[in-house]
Every structure is written in structure tokens, then in C-alpha cells.
Amino acid sequence: MKAYVFPGQGAQFSGMGLDLYQSSSKAKEKFQQANDILGFSISEIMFTGSAEDLKQTKVTQPAIFLHSVILASCLENDFQPDMVAGHSLGEISALVASKCLNFEDGLKLVHARATAMQKACEANPSTMAAILGLDDNLVEEICAETEGVVVAANYNCPGQLVISGEISAIDHACEKLTAAGARRALKLPVGGAFHSPLMEPAKLELKEAIDQTNFNSPICAIYQNVNAKAVTNPEEIKDNLIAQLTAPVRWTQTMQNMISKAGEIEVIEVGPGKVLQGLFKKVDRSISTSSASI
């Protein structure tokens, strides 16, 4: 079975999408359409912007989304998924690729999501940290007993969990986790506490945008971040997409469930980077993985 997966924030790089723009008239048309929808030249920032330019949440999210969905659209008849999933932001890319959302609505949702998250970040100085080499349960316990807002945010693979919250709470949790035997407790260069209660204001804004957007039945099941389960019902997909902003990304559980369902699985990553392929390999080294290309 073929599983197509879509990366989230952090996969961006300067020059992303330029090869698509130069090699495909369809891609060029999509990039120009995106510039019109957003009201600024996102393609110019993607192709020539600095790493600093691309790091802003309001730029990063649409840039990664565009790289992924435009590439998926260029695959045309070769894109025949049995299942799809996306990491955080990548979930919206997966919804567009699986025809649950159209391109324009997907981009507008990403823009609304990124803008709302940027505002939430500015309102509450906060951060995230990667914790390596500890059992998930122990990380959860230490977060729960740390004063302030700090929660498990991204279950990336066994032994790799990202925590999210207030800066002081993250600092204290990192000290405790290091003392408990974590191989690393590394603060990440992000603008805020994604997938934590501090994103509640952004969640309310995103709900308004999602409620005004048409969702169709996808061409295959999408494994969503909130519950790591296969979903095809549009109303359930919408509810899970809203809940995702303050809930953890259960990527470890998603990979395990996809592998269990598929039996023999081929994982194809659509978009910038190879991070998701690497995470699947950490669950099962025998899995076939590749990057989509035209």
C-alpha cells in the first residue's frame, strides 16, 4: 500500500519550489495563483528569501504547504494514495492532495492558521524543546509536575518527543528531564508554543475559518494528528483539524497505525526535506521510503 506523507514547519529552505516553477507550467500557474490569493509574492520569498525570511510563521506555513501541494498536483496520475497523513501543518497539505479541500480553500486556511498562530505567539512568549532518549510516559509525568504551562506536543518517534509551553516552564522541565536521563533536552528555534494550551486564541480564529470552508470526502483515508486514526468523514476531519492546534501531534502513533493497517507499506514524502522518511525508518528500518519528484 502507498502512504503519502506531508511535512510540517521546520522543513523550509531557501530556494524551495524553484525547480518546480522552472520545470512545470502547471506549477508556475499554481504559484502565480497563490501570490494573487495571498496578496504578496510568496514565490519570491520561497525562491530567493533568506532563512530568516522563511522562518516567520506567516511565511513558513504557506511556503511548505505550497511546495507540497503543487508537487502533489504535478504527479497527476502517479498520485494514487491508499492513505495520507501530514505532520502538523502538513495535515492541510494532505487534505488538499486527497481532494478533501480544493487548492484555494486550503491555502486560505493555511494563511488563516499561520496568522492566528503568529498572533498567539506574540501575545504569549513561549517556546518548544526536543527531548531525546526518554520514555514518553516519563516525559509526560515530568511535564505534569512542572510549574507553569508545559505539555507534550509532538510525539515524533519512539525516544523523540517535543514539549511546548511557557519559556520558564520549558527551562525547568528541561533541567528535570536531563536529570532523569534524557540524552538531550534541546530548546528549538521556534516562535512559540505550538500544540499547547497557549494556542487557544489561534484555535478560536481557525475554527471561524474552517466553519466557512467546504470539506469534501477525501479519495482515501487521512490519518489525523489528534487521534492517529484513519478518518474519511468531512465533519470529523474538520473537528480534528480545529482540535489539532492545542492538542499533541501523535505522529509516532500515526506511523504505527499506518504500518499496522497496510501490512506492507511504501512511504512517499511530498514536499521539502526527508524528515518524515527518517521517522518511519526509526519505527521500522525495513520500510521502503522515497521523496516524490516529477
Backbone as CSV, one residue per row, in Angstrom:
resi,resn,N_x,N_y,N_z,CA_x,CA_y,CA_z,C_x,C_y,C_z
1,MET,0.836,-1.202,0.000,0.000,0.000,0.000,0.873,1.255,0.000
2,LYS,0.394,2.282,-0.679,1.159,3.527,-0.769,0.634,4.552,0.233
3,ALA,1.545,5.056,1.048,1.209,6.104,2.017,1.972,7.369,1.635
4,TYR,1.242,8.431,1.356,1.866,9.715,1.043,1.822,10.593,2.297
5,VAL,2.980,11.141,2.677,3.059,11.936,3.900,3.626,13.321,3.592
6,PHE,3.172,14.306,4.375,3.427,15.716,4.073,4.056,16.407,5.278
7,PRO,5.226,17.047,5.088,5.961,17.629,6.216,5.332,18.908,6.763
8,GLY,5.746,19.271,7.974,5.277,20.477,8.632,6.380,21.503,8.794
9,GLN,6.133,22.468,9.658,7.053,23.584,9.871,8.428,23.083,10.296
10,GLY,9.468,23.695,9.734,10.835,23.281,10.020,11.520,22.681,8.799
11,ALA,10.718,22.304,7.793,11.282,21.680,6.587,11.671,22.710,5.524
12,GLN,11.399,23.983,5.773,11.629,25.026,4.761,13.116,25.249,4.489
13,PHE,13.401,25.708,3.276,14.773,26.090,2.922,14.712,27.124,1.800
14,SER,15.715,27.973,1.723,15.763,28.988,0.685,15.913,28.320,-0.681
15,GLY,15.094,28.722,-1.627,15.116,28.117,-2.963,14.062,27.049,-3.145
16,MET,13.266,26.787,-2.104,12.271,25.720,-2.180,11.219,26.010,-3.248
17,GLY,10.942,25.004,-4.071,9.923,25.123,-5.103,10.396,25.707,-6.418
18,LEU,11.611,26.244,-6.452,12.090,26.903,-7.678,12.208,25.909,-8.830
19,ASP,12.662,24.695,-8.536,12.794,23.681,-9.587,11.422,23.332,-10.179
20,LEU,10.403,23.275,-9.339,9.049,23.012,-9.817,8.580,24.138,-10.737
21,TYR,8.787,25.369,-10.295,8.363,26.559,-11.037,9.011,26.582,-12.425
22,GLN,10.281,26.213,-12.477,11.031,26.292,-13.735,10.741,25.124,-14.676
23,SER,10.303,23.999,-14.121,10.154,22.798,-14.956,8.719,22.470,-15.337
24,SER,7.734,23.140,-14.708,6.337,22.780,-14.957,5.470,24.021,-15.129
25,SER,4.773,24.097,-16.263,3.869,25.228,-16.488,2.695,25.182,-15.515
26,LYS,2.278,23.978,-15.135,1.190,23.831,-14.175,1.608,24.382,-12.811
27,ALA,2.852,24.059,-12.400,3.366,24.565,-11.128,3.483,26.083,-11.170
28,LYS,3.983,26.627,-12.269,4.138,28.074,-12.412,2.791,28.773,-12.240
29,GLU,1.760,28.207,-12.859,0.409,28.764,-12.763,-0.095,28.737,-11.311
30,LYS,0.184,27.641,-10.597,-0.251,27.499,-9.202,0.459,28.514,-8.299
31,PHE,1.750,28.710,-8.514,2.492,29.686,-7.714,1.942,31.098,-7.947
32,GLN,1.653,31.428,-9.197,1.106,32.752,-9.505,-0.280,32.924,-8.880
33,GLN,-1.075,31.857,-8.901,-2.394,31.883,-8.260,-2.250,32.117,-6.753
34,ALA,-1.264,31.466,-6.151,-1.011,31.625,-4.711,-0.627,33.060,-4.370
35,ASN,0.209,33.671,-5.199,0.595,35.071,-4.976,-0.634,35.979,-4.982
36,ASP,-1.552,35.711,-5.912,-2.780,36.516,-6.018,-3.671,36.320,-4.793
37,ILE,-3.804,35.076,-4.342,-4.669,34.770,-3.193,-4.126,35.422,-1.921
38,LEU,-2.809,35.338,-1.732,-2.202,35.852,-0.503,-2.006,37.366,-0.523
39,GLY,-1.909,37.937,-1.698,-1.719,39.385,-1.796,-0.269,39.815,-1.650
40,PHE,0.647,38.863,-1.709,2.078,39.172,-1.740,2.790,38.037,-2.468
41,SER,4.037,38.271,-2.869,4.755,37.277,-3.675,5.421,36.236,-2.776
42,ILE,4.645,35.229,-2.377,5.200,34.140,-1.570,6.250,33.375,-2.375
43,SER,6.052,33.297,-3.692,7.015,32.554,-4.521,8.388,33.216,-4.481
44,GLU,8.420,34.544,-4.502,9.710,35.255,-4.472,10.449,34.993,-3.158
45,ILE,9.704,34.976,-2.051,10.328,34.684,-0.756,10.841,33.248,-0.729
46,MET,10.063,32.315,-1.274,10.481,30.915,-1.307,11.743,30.727,-2.145
47,PHE,11.776,31.386,-3.311,12.859,31.150,-4.261,14.146,31.885,-3.895
48,THR,14.009,33.110,-3.326,15.213,33.927,-3.115,15.353,34.457,-1.686
49,GLY,14.366,34.237,-0.844,14.417,34.765,0.520,15.471,34.076,1.376
50,SER,15.867,34.746,2.448,16.848,34.176,3.372,16.167,33.197,4.323
51,ALA,16.980,32.452,5.054,16.450,31.537,6.065,15.631,32.314,7.093
52,GLU,16.081,33.541,7.394,15.376,34.388,8.364,13.998,34.794,7.826
53,ASP,13.952,35.132,6.526,12.668,35.487,5.893,11.679,34.330,5.993
54,LEU,12.188,33.125,5.760,11.334,31.942,5.708,10.930,31.440,7.091
55,LYS,11.574,31.952,8.134,11.337,31.443,9.493,10.064,32.006,10.119
56,GLN,9.555,33.116,9.588,8.335,33.701,10.145,7.159,32.754,9.894
57,THR,6.414,32.465,10.950,5.303,31.507,10.848,4.361,31.844,9.700
58,LYS,4.069,33.152,9.515,3.103,33.547,8.478,3.636,33.316,7.070
59,VAL,4.969,33.126,6.945,5.580,32.798,5.654,5.855,31.297,5.567
60,THR,6.399,30.743,6.632,6.801,29.339,6.643,5.662,28.404,6.265
61,GLN,4.516,28.599,6.910,3.421,27.649,6.719,2.890,27.633,5.287
62,PRO,2.551,28.789,4.687,2.117,28.726,3.287,3.208,28.242,2.339
63,ALA,4.468,28.547,2.645,5.572,28.121,1.770,5.679,26.597,1.733
64,ILE,5.652,25.961,2.893,5.740,24.490,2.941,4.507,23.860,2.314
65,PHE,3.347,24.410,2.626,2.096,23.932,2.036,2.175,23.976,0.515
66,LEU,2.597,25.110,-0.036,2.645,25.267,-1.493,3.623,24.297,-2.134
67,HIS,4.801,24.157,-1.532,5.787,23.219,-2.071,5.182,21.818,-2.157
68,SER,4.476,21.413,-1.102,3.909,20.061,-1.034,2.752,19.857,-2.004
69,VAL,1.759,20.760,-1.971,0.545,20.513,-2.767,0.777,20.746,-4.253
70,ILE,1.661,21.678,-4.595,1.955,21.888,-6.015,2.710,20.688,-6.568
71,LEU,3.646,20.154,-5.793,4.357,18.941,-6.204,3.365,17.788,-6.376
72,ALA,2.451,17.620,-5.409,1.460,16.533,-5.485,0.588,16.678,-6.743
73,SER,0.200,17.920,-7.062,-0.652,18.136,-8.249,0.090,17.811,-9.539
74,CYS,1.405,18.014,-9.528,2.214,17.729,-10.720,2.451,16.228,-10.923
75,LEU,2.228,15.442,-9.882,2.394,13.984,-10.008,1.277,13.383,-10.853
76,GLU,0.134,14.057,-10.885,-1.042,13.688,-11.672,-1.406,12.212,-11.500
77,ASN,-1.375,11.412,-12.556,-1.838,10.021,-12.469,-0.952,9.138,-11.588
78,ASP,0.258,9.594,-11.318,1.148,8.816,-10.449,0.744,8.934,-8.981
79,PHE,-0.071,9.929,-8.660,-0.510,10.125,-7.280,-1.764,9.292,-7.028
80,GLN,-1.550,8.098,-6.492,-2.654,7.186,-6.197,-2.478,6.633,-4.782
81,PRO,-2.832,7.433,-3.779,-2.591,7.036,-2.387,-3.626,6.051,-1.863
82,ASP,-3.155,5.131,-1.032,-4.062,4.274,-0.255,-4.374,4.929,1.081
83,MET,-3.469,5.806,1.509,-3.643,6.545,2.762,-2.729,7.761,2.731
84,VAL,-3.093,8.805,3.481,-2.260,10.006,3.581,-2.197,10.463,5.031
85,ALA,-1.172,11.252,5.331,-1.050,11.884,6.646,-0.109,13.067,6.499
86,GLY,-0.259,14.030,7.402,0.643,15.181,7.399,1.003,15.560,8.817
87,HIS,2.239,15.989,9.015,2.717,16.360,10.341,2.358,17.818,10.615
88,SER,1.431,18.031,11.568,1.009,19.385,11.966,0.445,20.146,10.757
89,LEU,1.106,21.219,10.316,0.692,21.944,9.118,0.470,21.003,7.941
90,GLY,1.308,19.968,7.840,1.235,19.022,6.722,-0.109,18.340,6.592
91,GLU,-0.905,18.357,7.668,-2.229,17.749,7.598,-3.113,18.483,6.579
92,ILE,-2.971,19.807,6.483,-3.764,20.557,5.494,-3.268,20.237,4.081
93,SER,-1.965,20.082,3.912,-1.421,19.658,2.612,-2.018,18.313,2.217
94,ALA,-2.085,17.387,3.165,-2.635,16.049,2.894,-4.105,16.130,2.518
95,LEU,-4.839,17.047,3.141,-6.268,17.208,2.837,-6.484,17.744,1.423
96,VAL,-5.618,18.645,0.983,-5.730,19.168,-0.385,-5.335,18.082,-1.390
97,ALA,-4.237,17.392,-1.111,-3.767,16.349,-2.028,-4.798,15.234,-2.181
98,SER,-5.541,14.946,-1.099,-6.549,13.878,-1.137,-7.933,14.398,-1.529
99,LYS,-7.969,15.658,-2.013,-9.190,16.278,-2.556,-10.305,16.486,-1.531
100,CYS,-9.946,16.524,-0.266,-10.909,16.901,0.765,-11.122,18.425,0.721
101,LEU,-10.053,19.155,0.382,-10.091,20.607,0.218,-9.584,20.957,-1.177
102,ASN,-10.111,22.040,-1.759,-9.505,22.487,-3.009,-8.298,23.372,-2.706
103,PHE,-7.518,23.655,-3.736,-6.253,24.381,-3.564,-6.456,25.753,-2.927
104,GLU,-7.411,26.507,-3.454,-7.629,27.873,-2.964,-8.071,27.877,-1.500
105,ASP,-9.035,27.014,-1.159,-9.513,26.963,0.223,-8.415,26.487,1.171
106,GLY,-7.616,25.517,0.715,-6.519,25.018,1.543,-5.513,26.114,1.857
107,LEU,-5.155,26.895,0.826,-4.187,27.977,1.026,-4.754,29.056,1.951
108,LYS,-6.030,29.385,1.769,-6.652,30.385,2.645,-6.670,29.906,4.106
109,LEU,-6.927,28.615,4.309,-6.917,28.063,5.672,-5.515,28.110,6.272
110,VAL,-4.520,27.761,5.476,-3.135,27.810,5.957,-2.764,29.238,6.339
111,HIS,-3.155,30.190,5.512,-2.865,31.605,5.790,-3.554,32.044,7.087
112,ALA,-4.815,31.650,7.248,-5.557,31.998,8.469,-4.916,31.347,9.691
113,ARG,-4.514,30.095,9.551,-3.872,29.350,10.640,-2.552,30.002,11.044
114,ALA,-1.733,30.314,10.035,-0.418,30.905,10.301,-0.541,32.277,10.949
115,THR,-1.470,33.092,10.453,-1.667,34.435,11.003,-2.139,34.365,12.454
116,ALA,-3.096,33.465,12.720,-3.619,33.301,14.079,-2.539,32.793,15.033
117,MET,-1.731,31.856,14.561,-0.658,31.303,15.404,0.423,32.352,15.686
118,GLN,0.728,33.163,14.668,1.719,34.227,14.851,1.255,35.200,15.942
119,LYS,-0.018,35.558,15.910,-0.570,36.469,16.928,-0.515,35.846,18.320
120,ALA,-0.849,34.564,18.397,-0.815,33.866,19.688,0.614,33.802,20.226
121,CYS,1.570,33.613,19.337,2.990,33.575,19.741,3.428,34.931,20.311
122,GLU,3.004,35.999,19.648,3.406,37.343,20.076,2.737,37.729,21.398
123,ALA,1.537,37.200,21.630,0.808,37.521,22.867,1.379,36.803,24.083
124,ASN,1.929,35.607,23.871,2.483,34.802,24.975,3.869,34.298,24.608
125,PRO,4.941,34.981,25.039,6.291,34.488,24.754,6.422,33.045,25.245
126,SER,6.790,32.165,24.341,6.793,30.741,24.661,7.714,30.018,23.688
127,THR,7.922,28.720,23.909,8.870,28.003,23.063,8.608,26.502,23.108
128,MET,9.506,25.740,22.478,9.409,24.284,22.450,10.808,23.700,22.651
129,ALA,10.876,22.435,23.042,12.167,21.771,23.233,12.047,20.298,22.841
130,ALA,13.081,19.792,22.201,13.116,18.377,21.810,13.770,17.569,22.927
131,ILE,13.107,16.487,23.322,13.614,15.612,24.370,13.950,14.261,23.743
132,LEU,15.210,13.871,23.832,15.659,12.627,23.205,16.069,11.602,24.254
133,GLY,15.668,10.361,24.003,16.180,9.250,24.802,15.420,8.919,26.062
134,LEU,14.201,9.426,26.217,13.389,9.080,27.385,12.062,8.467,26.941
135,ASP,11.486,7.646,27.811,10.173,7.081,27.558,9.119,8.194,27.576
136,ASP,8.148,8.106,26.676,7.104,9.136,26.584,6.390,9.355,27.916
137,ASN,6.091,8.271,28.613,5.353,8.378,29.876,6.112,9.198,30.908
138,LEU,7.435,9.009,30.949,8.248,9.753,31.914,8.259,11.245,31.565
139,VAL,8.367,11.558,30.278,8.331,12.962,29.847,6.999,13.596,30.237
140,GLU,5.918,12.883,30.017,4.585,13.391,30.377,4.483,13.642,31.885
141,GLU,5.001,12.720,32.673,4.945,12.854,34.145,5.711,14.091,34.608
142,ILE,6.899,14.290,34.073,7.730,15.428,34.493,7.092,16.746,34.049
143,CYS,6.505,16.776,32.861,5.796,17.985,32.412,4.632,18.299,33.363
144,ALA,3.905,17.252,33.756,2.728,17.438,34.614,3.093,17.982,35.986
145,GLU,4.280,17.652,36.475,4.667,18.100,37.818,5.496,19.380,37.792
146,THR,5.720,19.957,36.602,6.473,21.210,36.465,5.507,22.390,36.535
147,GLU,5.870,23.390,37.306,5.004,24.568,37.460,4.933,25.362,36.161
148,GLY,3.737,25.845,35.823,3.539,26.598,34.589,2.997,25.714,33.483
149,VAL,2.846,26.300,32.300,2.312,25.564,31.149,3.450,24.878,30.406
150,VAL,3.476,23.558,30.432,4.412,22.770,29.637,3.787,21.405,29.386
151,VAL,3.684,21.037,28.111,2.996,19.799,27.739,3.766,19.069,26.635
152,ALA,3.486,17.781,26.496,3.992,17.009,25.359,3.263,17.494,24.111
153,ALA,4.016,17.851,23.070,3.410,18.464,21.885,3.552,17.637,20.615
154,ASN,4.717,17.058,20.382,4.958,16.264,19.172,5.577,14.921,19.552
155,TYR,4.804,13.858,19.378,5.333,12.502,19.551,5.909,12.094,18.200
156,ASN,7.197,12.388,17.979,7.755,12.246,16.633,8.140,10.824,16.266
157,CYS,8.736,10.106,17.218,9.086,8.703,17.045,9.494,8.186,18.415
158,PRO,9.597,6.876,18.603,9.993,6.374,19.921,11.319,7.000,20.377
159,GLY,11.318,7.598,21.566,12.527,8.230,22.093,12.746,9.654,21.641
160,GLN,11.773,10.233,20.906,11.889,11.633,20.477,10.537,12.313,20.653
161,LEU,10.475,13.185,21.663,9.230,13.875,21.979,9.530,15.358,22.155
162,VAL,8.718,16.215,21.553,8.896,17.663,21.678,7.888,18.187,22.694
163,ILE,8.375,18.991,23.640,7.494,19.612,24.626,7.295,21.081,24.276
164,SER,6.213,21.670,24.786,5.809,23.006,24.368,5.210,23.749,25.555
165,GLY,5.518,25.062,25.670,4.922,25.822,26.763,5.606,27.141,27.045
166,GLU,5.364,27.667,28.238,5.978,28.916,28.669,7.488,28.737,28.795
167,ILE,8.224,29.799,28.511,9.687,29.691,28.471,10.261,29.206,29.796
168,SER,9.825,29.783,30.907,10.363,29.370,32.215,10.002,27.919,32.532
169,ALA,8.795,27.514,32.176,8.363,26.136,32.425,9.166,25.154,31.566
170,ILE,9.446,25.538,30.330,10.271,24.691,29.452,11.679,24.549,30.039
171,ASP,12.245,25.660,30.508,13.593,25.623,31.101,13.639,24.675,32.294
172,HIS,12.654,24.776,33.181,12.627,23.917,34.366,12.415,22.455,33.982
173,ALA,11.527,22.217,33.032,11.270,20.845,32.592,12.523,20.235,31.956
174,CYS,13.248,21.031,31.168,14.477,20.526,30.532,15.519,20.121,31.580
175,GLU,15.628,20.925,32.652,16.554,20.584,33.747,16.159,19.248,34.381
176,LYS,14.870,19.089,34.660,14.386,17.855,35.287,14.553,16.652,34.351
177,LEU,14.283,16.845,33.074,14.377,15.750,32.110,15.829,15.322,31.887
178,THR,16.730,16.298,31.900,18.153,15.979,31.797,18.599,15.173,33.016
179,ALA,18.154,15.592,34.198,18.481,14.873,35.438,17.895,13.459,35.440
180,ALA,16.773,13.303,34.725,16.113,11.989,34.663,16.754,11.065,33.632
181,GLY,17.753,11.583,32.894,18.490,10.722,31.966,18.269,10.995,30.491
182,ALA,17.638,12.106,30.150,17.450,12.428,28.726,18.804,12.573,28.041
183,ARG,18.929,12.001,26.848,20.186,12.117,26.104,20.410,13.567,25.674
184,ARG,19.298,14.246,25.326,19.362,15.680,25.011,18.044,16.322,25.401
185,ALA,18.109,17.571,25.818,16.919,18.387,26.055,17.236,19.738,25.424
186,LEU,16.820,19.894,24.185,17.292,20.992,23.350,16.157,21.935,22.977
187,LYS,16.277,23.203,23.409,15.270,24.194,23.013,15.353,24.449,21.508
188,LEU,14.190,24.605,20.894,14.120,24.742,19.443,13.958,26.206,19.028
189,PRO,14.494,26.571,17.860,14.382,27.959,17.392,13.021,28.221,16.757
190,VAL,11.971,28.182,17.579,10.614,28.417,17.082,10.032,29.651,17.771
191,GLY,8.965,30.175,17.176,8.406,31.427,17.670,7.408,31.292,18.798
192,GLY,7.019,30.058,19.140,6.007,29.920,20.178,5.725,28.484,20.550
193,ALA,4.730,28.323,21.414,4.382,27.007,21.965,3.264,26.371,21.150
194,PHE,3.626,25.808,19.998,2.631,25.170,19.151,2.106,23.901,19.829
195,HIS,0.867,23.552,19.514,0.224,22.343,20.061,0.230,22.326,21.588
196,SER,-0.110,23.479,22.157,-0.223,23.604,23.611,-1.440,24.470,23.926
197,PRO,-1.843,24.541,25.194,-2.982,25.398,25.557,-2.777,26.876,25.209
198,LEU,-1.519,27.298,25.022,-1.242,28.696,24.685,-1.707,29.058,23.270
199,MET,-2.078,28.062,22.484,-2.604,28.302,21.128,-4.130,28.424,21.106
200,GLU,-4.758,28.476,22.272,-6.229,28.548,22.333,-6.804,29.732,21.541
201,PRO,-6.224,30.953,21.636,-6.765,32.068,20.835,-6.691,31.782,19.333
202,ALA,-5.624,31.148,18.892,-5.478,30.806,17.470,-6.503,29.758,17.066
203,LYS,-6.779,28.840,17.958,-7.765,27.777,17.690,-9.140,28.368,17.415
204,LEU,-9.522,29.377,18.183,-10.831,30.014,18.011,-10.918,30.721,16.658
205,GLU,-9.820,31.376,16.266,-9.792,32.046,14.959,-9.850,31.029,13.819
206,LEU,-9.094,29.939,13.967,-9.073,28.918,12.924,-10.448,28.272,12.773
207,LYS,-11.150,28.074,13.881,-12.486,27.471,13.832,-13.429,28.302,12.960
208,GLU,-13.343,29.611,13.099,-14.181,30.502,12.277,-13.917,30.279,10.797
209,ALA,-12.629,30.184,10.439,-12.255,29.986,9.033,-12.701,28.608,8.537
210,ILE,-12.509,27.579,9.356,-12.876,26.216,8.956,-14.390,26.086,8.801
211,ASP,-15.146,26.734,9.684,-16.612,26.667,9.616,-17.156,27.261,8.322
212,GLN,-16.373,28.147,7.697,-16.812,28.797,6.452,-16.249,28.112,5.199
213,THR,-15.581,26.974,5.399,-14.897,26.290,4.295,-15.584,24.973,3.963
214,ASN,-15.678,24.670,2.675,-16.296,23.418,2.231,-15.282,22.268,2.265
215,PHE,-15.625,21.206,2.984,-14.810,20.000,3.045,-15.544,18.869,2.320
216,ASN,-14.848,18.155,1.430,-15.414,17.022,0.708,-14.905,15.712,1.317
217,SER,-15.480,14.599,0.904,-14.939,13.302,1.317,-13.623,13.089,0.575
218,PRO,-12.535,12.742,1.279,-11.246,12.539,0.614,-11.242,11.259,-0.222
219,ILE,-10.308,11.167,-1.162,-10.224,9.988,-2.035,-9.652,8.780,-1.304
220,CYS,-9.091,8.995,-0.119,-8.583,7.899,0.711,-8.603,8.370,2.162
221,ALA,-8.366,7.459,3.078,-8.360,7.829,4.492,-7.174,8.729,4.815
222,ILE,-7.422,9.713,5.684,-6.330,10.530,6.217,-6.176,10.194,7.689
223,TYR,-4.935,9.910,8.068,-4.624,9.634,9.481,-4.317,10.976,10.134
224,GLN,-5.184,11.393,11.052,-5.070,12.741,11.612,-4.241,12.779,12.891
225,ASN,-3.615,13.931,13.124,-2.679,14.109,14.237,-3.308,13.897,15.608
226,VAL,-4.541,14.345,15.769,-5.175,14.368,17.084,-5.408,12.975,17.652
227,ASN,-5.852,12.048,16.773,-6.152,10.699,17.277,-5.360,9.593,16.601
228,ALA,-4.545,9.939,15.592,-3.703,8.978,14.870,-4.525,7.897,14.165
229,LYS,-5.800,8.194,13.920,-6.691,7.200,13.300,-7.080,7.611,11.885
230,ALA,-7.469,6.612,11.084,-7.921,6.855,9.721,-9.300,7.500,9.750
231,VAL,-9.453,8.630,9.057,-10.713,9.365,9.047,-11.091,9.682,7.605
232,THR,-12.390,9.571,7.291,-12.884,9.950,5.961,-14.091,10.880,6.048
233,ASN,-14.718,10.975,7.210,-15.903,11.810,7.368,-15.520,13.294,7.432
234,PRO,-16.035,14.131,6.514,-15.622,15.544,6.473,-15.851,16.300,7.783
235,GLU,-16.959,16.058,8.472,-17.231,16.768,9.721,-16.225,16.374,10.811
236,GLU,-15.886,15.098,10.849,-14.884,14.635,11.827,-13.506,15.206,11.496
237,ILE,-13.202,15.272,10.198,-11.929,15.857,9.761,-11.836,17.310,10.222
238,LYS,-12.907,18.068,10.060,-12.923,19.481,10.469,-12.700,19.628,11.973
239,ASP,-13.416,18.823,12.757,-13.284,18.895,14.220,-11.855,18.582,14.662
240,ASN,-11.266,17.561,14.045,-9.900,17.164,14.405,-8.881,18.233,14.004
241,LEU,-9.135,18.895,12.877,-8.223,19.937,12.395,-8.233,21.140,13.339
242,ILE,-9.400,21.463,13.877,-9.504,22.558,14.851,-8.806,22.165,16.152
243,ALA,-9.085,20.959,16.635,-8.505,20.490,17.901,-6.982,20.393,17.840
244,GLN,-6.454,20.205,16.618,-5.007,19.979,16.457,-4.145,21.116,17.016
245,LEU,-4.638,22.351,16.985,-3.801,23.486,17.387,-3.393,23.429,18.855
246,THR,-4.236,22.876,19.713,-3.908,22.822,21.147,-3.638,21.398,21.615
247,ALA,-3.729,20.431,20.724,-3.512,19.022,21.076,-2.165,18.551,20.522
248,PRO,-1.599,17.478,21.077,-0.327,16.984,20.573,-0.438,16.328,19.196
249,VAL,0.652,16.387,18.440,0.773,15.668,17.171,1.209,14.237,17.504
250,ARG,0.313,13.289,17.302,0.607,11.890,17.655,1.192,11.169,16.428
251,TRP,2.388,11.614,16.029,2.999,11.074,14.810,3.527,9.655,15.022
252,THR,4.081,9.381,16.175,4.546,8.013,16.464,3.394,7.033,16.305
253,GLN,2.260,7.369,16.927,1.093,6.503,16.878,0.511,6.437,15.455
254,THR,0.583,7.558,14.724,0.115,7.588,13.331,0.916,6.607,12.481
255,MET,2.229,6.674,12.585,3.083,5.771,11.805,2.793,4.311,12.154
256,GLN,2.688,4.032,13.437,2.414,2.654,13.872,1.086,2.156,13.324
257,ASN,0.066,3.020,13.345,-1.257,2.621,12.851,-1.274,2.436,11.337
258,MET,-0.552,3.288,10.617,-0.481,3.152,9.160,0.236,1.864,8.773
259,ILE,1.324,1.588,9.449,2.089,0.364,9.178,1.247,-0.870,9.492
260,SER,0.546,-0.827,10.615,-0.298,-1.946,11.031,-1.419,-2.199,10.030
261,LYS,-2.043,-1.133,9.536,-3.139,-1.251,8.576,-2.643,-1.762,7.228
262,ALA,-1.508,-1.242,6.786,-1.022,-1.541,5.439,-0.398,-2.919,5.326
263,GLY,0.220,-3.384,6.412,0.999,-4.610,6.295,2.314,-4.279,5.606
264,GLU,2.299,-4.311,4.262,3.483,-3.886,3.506,3.212,-2.478,3.006
265,ILE,4.077,-1.547,3.389,3.813,-0.138,3.114,4.984,0.518,2.391
266,GLU,4.653,1.389,1.425,5.641,2.225,0.745,5.330,3.666,1.119
267,VAL,6.283,4.342,1.749,6.075,5.711,2.234,6.722,6.701,1.272
268,ILE,5.926,7.636,0.752,6.427,8.655,-0.171,6.207,10.016,0.464
269,GLU,7.302,10.765,0.681,7.215,12.087,1.294,7.065,13.144,0.202
270,VAL,6.049,13.996,0.355,5.740,15.002,-0.667,5.988,16.386,-0.090
271,GLY,7.049,17.039,-0.535,7.379,18.366,-0.016,8.841,18.472,0.338
272,PRO,9.217,19.577,0.986,10.626,19.792,1.306,11.154,18.834,2.369
273,GLY,12.399,18.393,2.212,13.072,17.604,3.238,12.737,16.120,3.217
274,LYS,13.394,15.406,4.152,13.230,13.954,4.266,13.002,13.531,5.710
275,VAL,12.543,14.467,6.541,12.393,14.204,7.972,11.424,13.062,8.251
276,LEU,10.277,13.067,7.582,9.250,12.062,7.871,9.698,10.669,7.452
277,GLN,10.466,10.590,6.368,11.014,9.292,5.958,11.908,8.722,7.059
278,GLY,12.727,9.601,7.612,13.630,9.175,8.681,12.884,8.691,9.913
279,LEU,11.758,9.350,10.238,10.969,8.943,11.401,10.338,7.569,11.179
280,PHE,9.857,7.310,9.963,9.305,5.984,9.662,10.377,4.909,9.800
281,LYS,11.596,5.222,9.356,12.699,4.259,9.452,13.025,3.938,10.908
282,LYS,12.789,4.906,11.808,13.058,4.661,13.228,12.012,3.734,13.849
283,VAL,10.857,3.660,13.219,9.827,2.722,13.677,10.070,1.336,13.081
284,ASP,10.446,1.301,11.778,10.694,0.024,11.094,11.699,0.255,9.975
285,ARG,12.922,-0.219,10.170,14.012,0.037,9.220,13.772,-0.622,7.858
286,SER,12.900,-1.620,7.801,12.679,-2.348,6.549,11.727,-1.635,5.592
287,ILE,11.087,-0.565,6.061,10.091,0.141,5.249,10.749,0.839,4.042
288,SER,10.074,0.757,2.902,10.526,1.461,1.703,10.079,2.912,1.778
289,THR,11.029,3.842,1.663,10.705,5.270,1.694,11.348,5.977,0.505
290,SER,10.726,7.090,0.085,11.279,7.883,-1.015,10.683,9.283,-0.974
291,SER,11.268,10.176,-1.769,10.743,11.528,-1.930,10.025,11.622,-3.268
292,ALA,8.866,12.265,-3.287,8.137,12.457,-4.540,8.911,13.412,-5.445
293,SER,8.872,13.150,-6.748,9.535,14.037,-7.700,8.815,13.933,-9.035
294,ILE,8.982,14.972,-9.854,8.358,14.940,-11.189,9.456,14.806,-12.250
